[in-house]
Amino acid sequence: MTQPNGRTLFTGSGVALVMPFGPDGGVDEDALRELVRFHLREGTDALVVNGSTGEAVTMSPEEQRRAVEVVVAAAREGERRVPVIA
């Protein structure tokens, strides 16, 4: 993916994360962390949160913001760093 300034944001495979919800209808943060860890283990090169899978329109701005925070934190846990696109 190339930015308007010509710099490459990432190469390879970027994944739009499917947002996991719990029984209460809120974001299941533990499941979201595990989803991020799974994609990092499997070699995903970039993560998209609140993107094109459609769940974001059903989430409050606070839930969207928290989802980004959870994904960024989980993506920083391991040795492999990837861009998080929100």
OpenMM code with the backbone's topology and positions (N, CA, C; nanometers):
from openmm import Vec3, app, unit

residues = "MET THR GLN PRO ASN GLY ARG THR LEU PHE THR GLY SER GLY VAL ALA LEU VAL MET PRO PHE GLY PRO ASP GLY GLY VAL ASP GLU ASP ALA LEU ARG GLU LEU VAL ARG PHE HIS LEU ARG GLU GLY THR ASP ALA LEU VAL VAL ASN GLY SER THR GLY GLU ALA VAL THR MET SER PRO GLU GLU GLN ARG ARG ALA VAL GLU VAL VAL VAL ALA ALA ALA ARG GLU GLY GLU ARG ARG VAL PRO VAL ILE ALA".split()
positions = [
    Vec3(0.0853, -0.1170, 0.0000),
    Vec3(0.0000, 0.0000, 0.0000),
    Vec3(0.0895, 0.1227, 0.0000),
    Vec3(0.0705, 0.2124, -0.0957),
    Vec3(0.1518, 0.3326, -0.1078),
    Vec3(0.0724, 0.4548, -0.0637),
    Vec3(0.1353, 0.5387, 0.0170),
    Vec3(0.0735, 0.6614, 0.0651),
    Vec3(0.0859, 0.7697, -0.0411),
    Vec3(0.0079, 0.8785, -0.0302),
    Vec3(0.0166, 0.9872, -0.1281),
    Vec3(0.1568, 1.0471, -0.1409),
    Vec3(0.2366, 1.0407, -0.0339),
    Vec3(0.3723, 1.0947, -0.0399),
    Vec3(0.4709, 0.9981, -0.1051),
    Vec3(0.4218, 0.8835, -0.1519),
    Vec3(0.5060, 0.7881, -0.2213),
    Vec3(0.5699, 0.6833, -0.1314),
    Vec3(0.5574, 0.6987, -0.0011),
    Vec3(0.6152, 0.6013, 0.0911),
    Vec3(0.5256, 0.4779, 0.0991),
    Vec3(0.5869, 0.3635, 0.1174),
    Vec3(0.5121, 0.2393, 0.1299),
    Vec3(0.4744, 0.2173, 0.2752),
    Vec3(0.3460, 0.2000, 0.3011),
    Vec3(0.2978, 0.1759, 0.4366),
    Vec3(0.3266, 0.0319, 0.4782),
    Vec3(0.2982, -0.0615, 0.3899),
    Vec3(0.3303, -0.2015, 0.4157),
    Vec3(0.3277, -0.2771, 0.2845),
    Vec3(0.3906, -0.3928, 0.2843),
    Vec3(0.3822, -0.4845, 0.1711),
    Vec3(0.3297, -0.6169, 0.2250),
    Vec3(0.2686, -0.6936, 0.1400),
    Vec3(0.2189, -0.8236, 0.1819),
    Vec3(0.0692, -0.8230, 0.2052),
    Vec3(0.0278, -0.8979, 0.3062),
    Vec3(-0.1141, -0.9214, 0.3317),
    Vec3(-0.1645, -0.8385, 0.4490),
    Vec3(-0.2664, -0.7572, 0.4228),
    Vec3(-0.3335, -0.6822, 0.5285),
    Vec3(-0.4702, -0.7431, 0.5527),
    Vec3(-0.5092, -0.7543, 0.6786),
    Vec3(-0.6355, -0.8192, 0.7134),
    Vec3(-0.7277, -0.7207, 0.7842),
    Vec3(-0.8523, -0.7130, 0.7359),
    Vec3(-0.9563, -0.6381, 0.8066),
    Vec3(-1.0100, -0.7302, 0.9157),
    Vec3(-0.9861, -0.6924, 1.0401),
    Vec3(-1.0265, -0.7768, 1.1524),
    Vec3(-1.1783, -0.7797, 1.1676),
    Vec3(-1.2323, -0.8972, 1.1883),
    Vec3(-1.3734, -0.9125, 1.2214),
    Vec3(-1.3848, -0.8878, 1.3713),
    Vec3(-1.4729, -0.7983, 1.4107),
    Vec3(-1.4845, -0.7601, 1.5515),
    Vec3(-1.5611, -0.8663, 1.6303),
    Vec3(-1.4985, -0.9255, 1.7325),
    Vec3(-1.5705, -1.0227, 1.8152),
    Vec3(-1.6541, -0.9519, 1.9219),
    Vec3(-1.7779, -0.9913, 1.9340),
    Vec3(-1.8669, -0.9354, 2.0355),
    Vec3(-1.9001, -1.0430, 2.1382),
    Vec3(-1.9179, -1.0010, 2.2617),
    Vec3(-1.9542, -1.0926, 2.3691),
    Vec3(-2.1043, -1.1045, 2.3835),
    Vec3(-2.1486, -1.1867, 2.4774),
    Vec3(-2.2918, -1.2076, 2.5000),
    Vec3(-2.3672, -1.0798, 2.5363),
    Vec3(-2.2967, -0.9830, 2.5946),
    Vec3(-2.3612, -0.8572, 2.6339),
    Vec3(-2.3716, -0.7583, 2.5186),
    Vec3(-2.3182, -0.7961, 2.4011),
    Vec3(-2.3227, -0.7090, 2.2844),
    Vec3(-2.2040, -0.6164, 2.2718),
    Vec3(-2.1179, -0.6146, 2.3730),
    Vec3(-1.9980, -0.5314, 2.3684),
    Vec3(-1.8821, -0.6053, 2.3040),
    Vec3(-1.7763, -0.5315, 2.2735),
    Vec3(-1.6572, -0.5918, 2.2143),
    Vec3(-1.5958, -0.6892, 2.3146),
    Vec3(-1.5654, -0.8089, 2.2683),
    Vec3(-1.4974, -0.9094, 2.3506),
    Vec3(-1.3478, -0.8831, 2.3377),
    Vec3(-1.2932, -0.8072, 2.4318),
    Vec3(-1.1538, -0.7634, 2.4225),
    Vec3(-1.0556, -0.8799, 2.4265),
    Vec3(-1.0827, -0.9819, 2.5073),
    Vec3(-0.9929, -1.0979, 2.5121),
    Vec3(-0.9891, -1.1692, 2.3772),
    Vec3(-1.1052, -1.1877, 2.3167),
    Vec3(-1.1109, -1.2528, 2.1854),
    Vec3(-1.0428, -1.1667, 2.0797),
    Vec3(-1.0558, -1.0350, 2.0898),
    Vec3(-0.9912, -0.9450, 1.9944),
    Vec3(-0.8394, -0.9549, 2.0068),
    Vec3(-0.7887, -0.9582, 2.1301),
    Vec3(-0.6438, -0.9743, 2.1507),
    Vec3(-0.5946, -1.1054, 2.0895),
    Vec3(-0.6693, -1.2127, 2.1128),
    Vec3(-0.6288, -1.3423, 2.0586),
    Vec3(-0.6336, -1.3423, 1.9060),
    Vec3(-0.7300, -1.2735, 1.8485),
    Vec3(-0.7380, -1.2627, 1.7031),
    Vec3(-0.6147, -1.1916, 1.6473),
    Vec3(-0.5730, -1.0845, 1.7130),
    Vec3(-0.4519, -1.0130, 1.6708),
    Vec3(-0.3310, -1.1056, 1.6818),
    Vec3(-0.3171, -1.1743, 1.7932),
    Vec3(-0.2033, -1.2661, 1.8127),
    Vec3(-0.2015, -1.3742, 1.7052),
    Vec3(-0.3191, -1.4270, 1.6722),
    Vec3(-0.3293, -1.5284, 1.5670),
    Vec3(-0.2750, -1.4742, 1.4353),
    Vec3(-0.3208, -1.3558, 1.3967),
    Vec3(-0.2762, -1.3001, 1.2690),
    Vec3(-0.1264, -1.2716, 1.2687),
    Vec3(-0.0721, -1.2278, 1.3801),
    Vec3(0.0719, -1.2045, 1.3870),
    Vec3(0.1486, -1.3356, 1.3749),
    Vec3(0.1024, -1.4398, 1.4423),
    Vec3(0.1675, -1.5716, 1.4315),
    Vec3(0.1631, -1.6239, 1.2887),
    Vec3(0.0529, -1.5969, 1.2189),
    Vec3(0.0342, -1.6502, 1.0840),
    Vec3(0.0998, -1.5653, 0.9751),
    Vec3(0.1616, -1.4530, 1.0125),
    Vec3(0.2375, -1.3747, 0.9156),
    Vec3(0.1647, -1.2592, 0.8506),
    Vec3(0.0509, -1.2200, 0.9021),
    Vec3(-0.0197, -1.1038, 0.8479),
    Vec3(0.0701, -0.9811, 0.8583),
    Vec3(0.0699, -0.8970, 0.7551),
    Vec3(0.1612, -0.7827, 0.7472),
    Vec3(0.1004, -0.6505, 0.7909),
    Vec3(-0.0308, -0.6417, 0.8044),
    Vec3(-0.0972, -0.5196, 0.8517),
    Vec3(-0.2360, -0.5579, 0.9017),
    Vec3(-0.2840, -0.4821, 1.0004),
    Vec3(-0.4159, -0.5080, 1.0587),
    Vec3(-0.5045, -0.3857, 1.0402),
    Vec3(-0.6274, -0.4086, 0.9954),
    Vec3(-0.7249, -0.3006, 0.9794),
    Vec3(-0.8322, -0.3205, 1.0856),
    Vec3(-0.8535, -0.2182, 1.1677),
    Vec3(-0.9547, -0.2258, 1.2731),
    Vec3(-1.0618, -0.1208, 1.2456),
    Vec3(-1.1868, -0.1563, 1.2695),
    Vec3(-1.3014, -0.0689, 1.2413),
    Vec3(-1.3079, -0.0335, 1.0929),
    Vec3(-1.2693, -0.1281, 1.0110),
    Vec3(-1.2602, -0.1013, 0.8679),
    Vec3(-1.3782, -0.1512, 0.7891),
    Vec3(-1.3504, -0.2394, 0.6970),
    Vec3(-1.4477, -0.2737, 0.5937),
    Vec3(-1.5337, -0.3955, 0.6246),
    Vec3(-1.5297, -0.4473, 0.7464),
    Vec3(-1.6127, -0.5643, 0.7750),
    Vec3(-1.7529, -0.5276, 0.8212),
    Vec3(-1.7781, -0.3993, 0.8464),
    Vec3(-1.9132, -0.3510, 0.8693),
    Vec3(-1.9578, -0.3324, 1.0125),
    Vec3(-1.8846, -0.3876, 1.1090),
    Vec3(-1.9303, -0.3784, 1.2472),
    Vec3(-1.9204, -0.2377, 1.3042),
    Vec3(-1.8280, -0.1580, 1.2564),
    Vec3(-1.8018, -0.0259, 1.3154),
    Vec3(-1.9260, 0.0630, 1.3181),
    Vec3(-2.0130, 0.0490, 1.2202),
    Vec3(-2.1325, 0.1345, 1.2179),
    Vec3(-2.2289, 0.1023, 1.3319),
    Vec3(-2.2134, -0.0149, 1.3929),
    Vec3(-2.2990, -0.0525, 1.5054),
    Vec3(-2.2341, -0.0219, 1.6400),
    Vec3(-2.1121, 0.0315, 1.6364),
    Vec3(-2.0364, 0.0583, 1.7587),
    Vec3(-2.0359, 0.2076, 1.7893),
    Vec3(-2.0363, 0.2409, 1.9171),
    Vec3(-2.0256, 0.3817, 1.9569),
    Vec3(-1.8830, 0.4304, 1.9303),
    Vec3(-1.8626, 0.5621, 1.9219),
    Vec3(-1.7265, 0.6139, 1.9053),
    Vec3(-1.6322, 0.5648, 2.0161),
    Vec3(-1.6828, 0.5538, 2.1379),
    Vec3(-1.6002, 0.5049, 2.2486),
    Vec3(-1.5595, 0.3595, 2.2268),
    Vec3(-1.6527, 0.2763, 2.1790),
    Vec3(-1.6207, 0.1360, 2.1501),
    Vec3(-1.5197, 0.1261, 2.0364),
    Vec3(-1.5358, 0.2085, 1.9346),
    Vec3(-1.4408, 0.2079, 1.8238),
    Vec3(-1.3015, 0.2469, 1.8717),
    Vec3(-1.2948, 0.3517, 1.9525),
    Vec3(-1.1660, 0.3985, 2.0054),
    Vec3(-1.1004, 0.2893, 2.0909),
    Vec3(-1.1799, 0.2262, 2.1763),
    Vec3(-1.1262, 0.1203, 2.2624),
    Vec3(-1.0780, 0.0018, 2.1799),
    Vec3(-1.1488, -0.0337, 2.0747),
    Vec3(-1.1061, -0.1436, 1.9880),
    Vec3(-0.9695, -0.1132, 1.9271),
    Vec3(-0.9493, 0.0105, 1.8841),
    Vec3(-0.8187, 0.0496, 1.8290),
    Vec3(-0.7115, 0.0354, 1.9365),
    Vec3(-0.7401, 0.0817, 2.0572),
    Vec3(-0.6429, 0.0719, 2.1667),
    Vec3(-0.6055, -0.0735, 2.1946),
    Vec3(-0.7040, -0.1613, 2.1974),
    Vec3(-0.6793, -0.3031, 2.2242),
    Vec3(-0.5942, -0.3644, 2.1139),
    Vec3(-0.6267, -0.3351, 1.9884),
    Vec3(-0.5513, -0.3917, 1.8761),
    Vec3(-0.4074, -0.3406, 1.8766),
    Vec3(-0.3885, -0.2112, 1.8963),
    Vec3(-0.2525, -0.1552, 1.8982),
    Vec3(-0.1714, -0.2185, 2.0109),
    Vec3(-0.2290, -0.2282, 2.1300),
    Vec3(-0.1568, -0.2874, 2.2430),
    Vec3(-0.1207, -0.4333, 2.2153),
    Vec3(-0.2148, -0.5101, 2.1619),
    Vec3(-0.1882, -0.6508, 2.1324),
    Vec3(-0.0839, -0.6652, 2.0225),
    Vec3(-0.0864, -0.5756, 1.9253),
    Vec3(0.0101, -0.5817, 1.8154),
    Vec3(0.1511, -0.5483, 1.8626),
    Vec3(0.1639, -0.4781, 1.9735),
    Vec3(0.2958, -0.4415, 2.0270),
    Vec3(0.3527, -0.5456, 2.1223),
    Vec3(0.2750, -0.6468, 2.1577),
    Vec3(0.3192, -0.7454, 2.2563),
    Vec3(0.4350, -0.8310, 2.2082),
    Vec3(0.4317, -0.8714, 2.0843),
    Vec3(0.5314, -0.9649, 2.0335),
    Vec3(0.6522, -0.8955, 1.9733),
    Vec3(0.7393, -0.9766, 1.9176),
    Vec3(0.8599, -0.9243, 1.8538),
    Vec3(0.8304, -0.8654, 1.7163),
    Vec3(0.7274, -0.9181, 1.6502),
    Vec3(0.6914, -0.8739, 1.5156),
    Vec3(0.5993, -0.7543, 1.5233),
    Vec3(0.6367, -0.6448, 1.4597),
    Vec3(0.5536, -0.5241, 1.4574),
    Vec3(0.4916, -0.5089, 1.3193),
    Vec3(0.3645, -0.4746, 1.3175),
    Vec3(0.2952, -0.4512, 1.1910),
    Vec3(0.2141, -0.3232, 1.2034),
    Vec3(0.1867, -0.2562, 1.0914),
    Vec3(0.1010, -0.1375, 1.0970),
    Vec3(-0.0417, -0.1745, 1.1368),
    Vec3(-0.1031, -0.0861, 1.2145),
    Vec3(-0.2450, -0.0970, 1.2470),
    Vec3(-0.3137, 0.0202, 1.1787),
    Vec3(-0.4072, -0.0096, 1.0919),
    Vec3(-0.4772, 0.0922, 1.0138),
    Vec3(-0.6174, 0.1055, 1.0712),
    Vec3(-0.6528, 0.2279, 1.1114),
    Vec3(-0.7841, 0.2494, 1.1730),
    Vec3(-0.8543, 0.3657, 1.1062),
] * unit.nanometer
topology = app.Topology()
chain = topology.addChain("A")
for resn in residues:
    res = topology.addResidue(resn, chain)
    for name in ("N", "CA", "C"):
        topology.addAtom(name, app.Element.getBySymbol(name[0]), res)
